[in-house]
Amino acid sequence: MTEQKLIKIALEARRFSYSPYSGFQVGAALLSCSGKVYTGCNIENAAFSPSNCAERTAFFKAVSEGVTEFSAIAIVGGKAGETADNFCAPCGVCRQVMAEFCAPETFRILLGKENLEYKEYTLGEILPQGFGKGDIS
C-alpha cells in the first residue's frame, strides 16, 4: 500500500471524529503486517480522561480482533471544519501503545496533510529510549 493511500484512509477516518470539546479532529490508518488497515478517530468525553486518541482507537480495534503485528500508521489532524494542513504527531500515550506492539527500528509513522504531503519517522525516532517489554523482564 502506498503512503498516499494510507493517508487518504486516515483522512476519511478523521470525518468520524467525536471532538465537541477541543474541536480538533484526528484520523488514523494502521497498516497490519498482513496488509489489512484498521482505522481510528479521536473520541472525546466531557470528563476528559476517558477520551481516546485516533491512534489508540485503531490499535485497540486491531488488537481486539487478534492482530498484533503492524508495519505503519498514517495520522492526520486539524481543527474541525478546516483541512488538515499541518502535521499532527502522536501524543506520548499513543507512542507508548505503539511501543507495545511495534519494532522501534521498522515501524513507520506517517504524519500526513490533506494534500497528501507527509513526513515519515520510525517509532524509535519519535520515542527514543522508550519503555518496553524488555524493561520489565
ROGU-141977 format. One record per residue: residue in one letter; x, y, z of N, C-alpha, C in turn. Coordinates in Angstrom, 1 decimal. Example, Ala and Ser with C-alpha at 12.3 -4.5 7.8 and 13.67 -1.06 7.14 Angstrom:
BEGIN
[a [13.2 -5.7 7.8] [12.3 -4.5 7.8] [13.2 -3.3 7.8]]
[s [12.8 -2.2 7.1] [13.7 -1.1 7.1] [12.9 0.0 7.9]]
//
This chain:
BEGIN
[m [0.8 -1.2 0.0] [0.0 0.0 0.0] [0.9 1.2 0.0]]
[t [0.5 2.2 -0.8] [1.3 3.4 -0.9] [1.1 4.3 0.4]]
[e [2.0 5.2 0.6] [1.9 6.1 1.7] [0.7 7.0 1.5]]
[q [0.5 7.5 0.3] [-0.6 8.4 0.0] [-2.0 7.7 0.2]]
[k [-2.1 6.4 -0.1] [-3.3 5.7 0.1] [-3.6 5.6 1.6]]
[l [-2.6 5.3 2.4] [-2.8 5.2 3.8] [-3.3 6.5 4.4]]
[i [-2.7 7.6 3.9] [-3.1 9.0 4.4] [-4.5 9.3 4.0]]
[k [-4.9 8.9 2.8] [-6.3 9.1 2.3] [-7.3 8.3 3.2]]
[i [-6.9 7.1 3.7] [-7.8 6.4 4.6] [-7.9 7.1 5.9]]
[a [-6.7 7.6 6.4] [-6.7 8.4 7.7] [-7.6 9.6 7.6]]
[l [-7.5 10.3 6.4] [-8.4 11.5 6.2] [-9.8 11.1 6.3]]
[e [-10.2 10.0 5.7] [-11.6 9.5 5.7] [-12.0 9.2 7.2]]
[a [-11.1 8.6 7.9] [-11.4 8.2 9.3] [-11.6 9.5 10.2]]
[r [-10.9 10.5 9.8] [-11.0 11.8 10.6] [-12.4 12.4 10.5]]
[r [-13.2 12.1 9.5] [-14.5 12.6 9.4] [-15.4 12.1 10.5]]
[f [-15.1 11.0 11.1] [-15.9 10.4 12.2] [-15.5 10.8 13.6]]
[s [-14.5 11.7 13.7] [-14.1 12.2 15.0] [-15.2 12.8 15.8]]
[y [-15.2 12.4 17.1] [-16.2 13.0 18.0] [-15.4 13.9 18.9]]
[s [-15.3 15.2 18.6] [-14.5 16.1 19.3] [-15.2 17.4 19.6]]
[p [-16.3 17.3 20.4] [-17.1 18.6 20.6] [-16.4 19.5 21.6]]
[y [-15.4 19.1 22.3] [-14.7 19.9 23.4] [-13.5 20.6 22.8]]
[s [-12.7 19.9 22.1] [-11.4 20.5 21.6] [-11.7 21.1 20.2]]
[g [-12.6 20.5 19.5] [-12.8 20.9 18.1] [-11.6 20.5 17.2]]
[f [-10.8 19.5 17.6] [-9.6 19.1 16.9] [-9.9 17.7 16.5]]
[q [-10.0 17.4 15.2] [-10.3 16.1 14.6] [-9.1 15.4 14.1]]
[v [-8.9 14.2 14.6] [-7.8 13.4 14.2] [-8.3 12.0 13.6]]
[g [-7.6 11.6 12.5] [-7.9 10.3 11.9] [-6.6 9.5 11.8]]
[a [-6.7 8.2 11.9] [-5.5 7.3 11.8] [-5.9 6.1 11.0]]
[a [-4.9 5.6 10.3] [-5.0 4.4 9.5] [-3.8 3.5 9.8]]
[l [-4.0 2.4 10.4] [-3.0 1.5 10.9] [-2.9 0.3 10.0]]
[l [-1.7 0.1 9.4] [-1.5 -1.0 8.5] [-0.9 -2.2 9.2]]
[s [-1.6 -3.3 9.1] [-1.1 -4.5 9.8] [-0.1 -5.2 8.8]]
[c [0.7 -6.1 9.4] [1.7 -6.8 8.5] [1.1 -7.6 7.5]]
[s [-0.2 -8.0 7.7] [-0.9 -8.8 6.7] [-1.5 -8.0 5.6]]
[g [-1.5 -6.6 5.7] [-2.0 -5.7 4.7] [-3.3 -5.2 5.0]]
[k [-4.0 -5.6 6.1] [-5.3 -5.1 6.5] [-5.1 -3.7 7.2]]
[v [-6.0 -2.8 6.9] [-5.9 -1.5 7.5] [-7.0 -1.3 8.6]]
[y [-6.7 -0.8 9.7] [-7.6 -0.5 10.8] [-7.6 1.0 11.0]]
[t [-8.8 1.5 11.1] [-8.9 3.0 11.2] [-9.3 3.4 12.6]]
[g [-9.1 4.7 12.9] [-9.5 5.2 14.2] [-9.7 6.7 14.1]]
[c [-10.5 7.2 15.0] [-10.7 8.7 15.1] [-10.6 9.0 16.6]]
[n [-10.4 10.2 16.9] [-10.4 10.6 18.3] [-11.8 10.7 18.8]]
[i [-12.0 10.3 20.1] [-13.3 10.2 20.7] [-13.2 10.9 22.0]]
[e [-13.8 12.1 22.2] [-13.7 12.8 23.4] [-14.9 12.5 24.4]]
[n [-14.6 12.9 25.6] [-15.6 12.7 26.7] [-15.6 14.0 27.6]]
[a [-16.8 14.4 28.1] [-16.9 15.5 28.9] [-16.0 15.5 30.2]]
[a [-15.7 14.3 30.6] [-14.8 14.1 31.8] [-13.3 14.1 31.4]]
[f [-13.0 14.3 30.1] [-11.7 14.4 29.5] [-10.8 13.1 29.6]]
[s [-10.5 12.6 30.8] [-9.6 11.4 30.9] [-10.2 10.2 30.2]]
[p [-11.5 10.0 30.0] [-11.9 8.8 29.3] [-11.8 9.0 27.8]]
[s [-11.3 10.1 27.3] [-11.2 10.3 25.9] [-10.2 9.4 25.3]]
[n [-10.2 9.2 24.0] [-9.3 8.3 23.3] [-8.8 8.9 22.0]]
[c [-7.5 8.8 21.8] [-6.9 9.3 20.6] [-7.2 8.4 19.4]]
[a [-7.1 8.9 18.2] [-7.3 8.2 16.9] [-6.4 7.0 16.8]]
[e [-5.1 7.2 17.2] [-4.1 6.2 17.0] [-4.4 5.0 17.9]]
[r [-4.8 5.2 19.2] [-5.1 4.2 20.1] [-6.4 3.5 19.7]]
[t [-7.4 4.2 19.1] [-8.6 3.6 18.7] [-8.3 2.6 17.6]]
[a [-7.4 2.9 16.6] [-7.0 2.0 15.6] [-6.3 0.8 16.1]]
[f [-5.4 1.0 17.1] [-4.7 -0.1 17.7] [-5.6 -1.0 18.4]]
[f [-6.5 -0.5 19.2] [-7.4 -1.3 20.0] [-8.4 -2.1 19.2]]
[k [-8.8 -1.5 18.1] [-9.7 -2.2 17.2] [-8.9 -3.4 16.6]]
[a [-7.7 -3.2 16.2] [-6.9 -4.3 15.6] [-6.7 -5.4 16.6]]
[v [-6.2 -5.0 17.8] [-5.8 -6.0 18.8] [-7.1 -6.8 19.3]]
[s [-8.2 -6.1 19.3] [-9.5 -6.7 19.7] [-9.9 -7.8 18.7]]
[e [-9.3 -7.8 17.5] [-9.6 -8.8 16.5] [-8.4 -9.8 16.4]]
[g [-7.5 -9.7 17.3] [-6.4 -10.7 17.3] [-5.2 -10.3 16.5]]
[v [-5.1 -9.1 16.0] [-4.0 -8.6 15.2] [-3.0 -7.8 16.1]]
[t [-1.7 -8.2 16.1] [-0.7 -7.6 16.9] [0.6 -7.3 16.2]]
[e [0.6 -7.4 14.9] [1.8 -7.1 14.1] [1.5 -6.0 13.1]]
[f [2.2 -4.9 13.1] [1.9 -3.8 12.3] [3.2 -3.2 11.6]]
[s [3.0 -2.6 10.5] [4.1 -2.0 9.8] [4.1 -0.5 9.7]]
[a [2.9 0.1 9.7] [2.9 1.6 9.6] [1.6 2.1 10.1]]
[i [1.6 3.4 10.4] [0.4 4.2 10.7] [0.5 5.5 10.1]]
[a [-0.7 6.0 9.5] [-0.8 7.4 9.0] [-1.7 8.1 9.9]]
[i [-1.3 9.4 10.2] [-2.0 10.2 11.2] [-2.2 11.6 10.5]]
[v [-3.5 12.1 10.6] [-3.8 13.4 10.1] [-4.7 14.1 11.2]]
[g [-4.6 15.4 11.2] [-5.4 16.1 12.2] [-5.5 17.6 11.9]]
[g [-6.5 18.2 12.5] [-6.7 19.6 12.4] [-8.0 20.1 13.0]]
[k [-8.2 21.4 13.0] [-9.4 21.9 13.6] [-10.6 21.5 12.8]]
[a [-11.7 21.3 13.4] [-13.0 20.9 12.8] [-13.4 22.0 11.8]]
[g [-13.8 21.5 10.6] [-14.2 22.4 9.6] [-13.1 23.0 8.7]]
[e [-11.9 22.6 9.0] [-10.7 23.0 8.3] [-10.0 21.8 7.7]]
[t [-9.2 22.0 6.7] [-8.5 21.0 6.1] [-7.3 20.7 7.0]]
[a [-6.8 19.5 6.9] [-5.6 19.1 7.7] [-4.3 19.6 7.0]]
[d [-4.0 20.8 7.3] [-2.9 21.4 6.6] [-1.6 21.4 7.4]]
[n [-1.6 20.9 8.6] [-0.4 20.9 9.5] [-0.2 19.4 9.9]]
[f [1.1 19.1 10.1] [1.4 17.7 10.6] [0.9 17.5 12.0]]
[c [0.4 16.4 12.3] [-0.2 16.1 13.6] [0.6 14.9 14.2]]
[a [1.4 15.1 15.2] [2.2 14.0 15.7] [1.4 13.3 16.9]]
[p [1.7 12.0 17.1] [1.0 11.3 18.2] [1.5 11.7 19.5]]
[c [0.5 11.7 20.5] [0.9 12.1 21.9] [1.8 11.0 22.5]]
[g [2.3 11.3 23.7] [3.1 10.3 24.4] [2.5 9.0 24.7]]
[v [1.2 9.0 25.1] [0.5 7.8 25.4] [0.3 6.9 24.2]]
[c [0.0 7.5 23.0] [-0.1 6.8 21.8] [1.3 6.2 21.4]]
[r [2.3 6.9 21.6] [3.7 6.4 21.3] [4.0 5.2 22.1]]
[q [3.6 5.2 23.4] [3.8 4.1 24.3] [3.0 2.9 23.9]]
[v [1.7 3.1 23.4] [0.9 2.0 22.9] [1.6 1.4 21.7]]
[m [2.1 2.2 20.8] [2.8 1.7 19.6] [4.0 0.9 20.0]]
[a [4.7 1.3 21.1] [5.9 0.6 21.5] [5.6 -0.8 22.1]]
[e [4.3 -1.0 22.5] [3.9 -2.3 23.0] [3.9 -3.3 21.8]]
[f [3.5 -2.9 20.7] [3.3 -3.8 19.5] [4.3 -3.7 18.4]]
[c [5.1 -2.6 18.3] [5.8 -2.3 17.1] [7.3 -2.2 17.4]]
[a [8.1 -2.6 16.4] [9.5 -2.6 16.5] [10.0 -1.1 16.2]]
[p [10.8 -0.6 17.1] [11.2 0.8 17.0] [12.0 1.1 15.7]]
[e [12.7 0.1 15.2] [13.6 0.4 14.0] [12.8 0.3 12.7]]
[t [11.7 -0.4 12.7] [11.0 -0.6 11.4] [9.6 -0.1 11.3]]
[f [8.9 0.1 12.5] [7.5 0.7 12.4] [7.6 2.1 11.9]]
[r [6.8 2.4 10.8] [6.8 3.7 10.2] [5.6 4.5 10.6]]
[i [5.8 5.8 10.9] [4.8 6.7 11.3] [4.8 7.8 10.3]]
[l [3.6 7.9 9.6] [3.5 8.9 8.5] [2.6 10.0 9.1]]
[l [3.1 11.2 9.2] [2.3 12.4 9.6] [1.9 13.1 8.3]]
[g [0.6 13.0 8.0] [0.1 13.5 6.7] [-0.7 14.8 6.7]]
[k [-0.8 15.3 5.5] [-1.6 16.5 5.3] [-2.7 16.2 4.3]]
[e [-3.7 17.1 4.2] [-4.8 17.0 3.2] [-4.2 16.8 1.8]]
[n [-3.1 17.5 1.5] [-2.6 17.5 0.1] [-1.7 16.2 -0.1]]
[l [-1.7 15.3 0.8] [-1.0 14.0 0.8] [0.5 14.2 1.0]]
[e [0.9 15.4 1.3] [2.3 15.6 1.7] [2.5 14.9 3.1]]
[y [3.7 14.3 3.3] [3.8 13.6 4.6] [5.3 13.7 5.0]]
[k [5.5 13.5 6.3] [6.8 13.3 6.9] [6.8 11.9 7.5]]
[e [7.9 11.2 7.3] [8.0 9.8 7.8] [9.0 9.6 8.9]]
[y [8.7 8.9 10.0] [9.6 8.7 11.1] [9.5 7.2 11.5]]
[t [10.5 6.7 12.1] [10.3 5.4 12.8] [9.9 5.6 14.2]]
[l [9.3 4.6 14.8] [8.9 4.7 16.2] [10.1 5.1 17.1]]
[g [11.3 4.5 16.8] [12.5 4.8 17.6] [12.9 6.3 17.5]]
[e [12.6 6.9 16.4] [12.9 8.3 16.2] [12.0 9.2 17.1]]
[i [10.7 8.8 17.2] [9.8 9.7 17.9] [9.6 9.2 19.4]]
[l [10.2 8.1 19.7] [10.2 7.6 21.1] [11.5 7.1 21.5]]
[p [12.5 8.0 21.6] [13.9 7.5 21.9] [13.9 7.0 23.4]]
[q [14.6 5.9 23.6] [14.7 5.3 24.9] [13.3 5.0 25.5]]
[g [12.4 4.5 24.7] [11.1 4.1 25.2] [11.1 3.0 26.1]]
[f [10.1 2.9 26.9] [9.9 1.8 27.9] [9.1 0.7 27.2]]
[g [9.7 -0.5 27.3] [9.0 -1.6 26.7] [9.1 -2.9 27.5]]
[k [8.7 -4.0 26.8] [8.6 -5.3 27.4] [9.9 -5.7 28.1]]
[g [11.0 -5.4 27.4] [12.3 -5.8 27.9] [12.7 -5.1 29.2]]
[d [12.1 -4.0 29.5] [12.4 -3.3 30.7] [11.8 -3.9 32.0]]
[i [10.8 -4.8 31.8] [10.2 -5.4 33.0] [10.4 -6.9 33.1]]
[s [11.3 -7.4 32.3] [11.6 -8.9 32.4] [12.9 -9.1 33.1]]
//
